[in-house]
Amino acid sequence: MSARGINFFDKWMAEHLPKAMTSDPFAIRGLADQALKAAEESGIKTHEIEEEVGNVFDVIYDAMLHREGGMVEMP
């Protein structure tokens, strides 16, 4: 497990998702790509995040669909 990966991703989402108001899958794919690129630039490998949260696109997509707040139910 990578606490470093999940901490980075949580912080990245908190900083970037409030500014992004979209449910467009193509725009969300772009956000996922940005998050993974930022992680790589910080020395965090994709697998460090994905072993904790699963697919980054799916997590961001769920977050954008449930913008009203609360916990997203994971399958």
Number of C-alpha atoms within 10 A of each C-alpha: 11 15 11 11 21 17 11 19 23 11 10 16 17 11 11 12 16 10 9 12 12 13 14 10 13 10 14 22 16 12 20 20 14 14 21 22 15 15 19 12 10 10 10 18 15 16 15 19 24 18 13 15 15 13 14 21 18 16 17 20 19 15 18 19 13 12 12 8 9 8 8 12 6 9 3
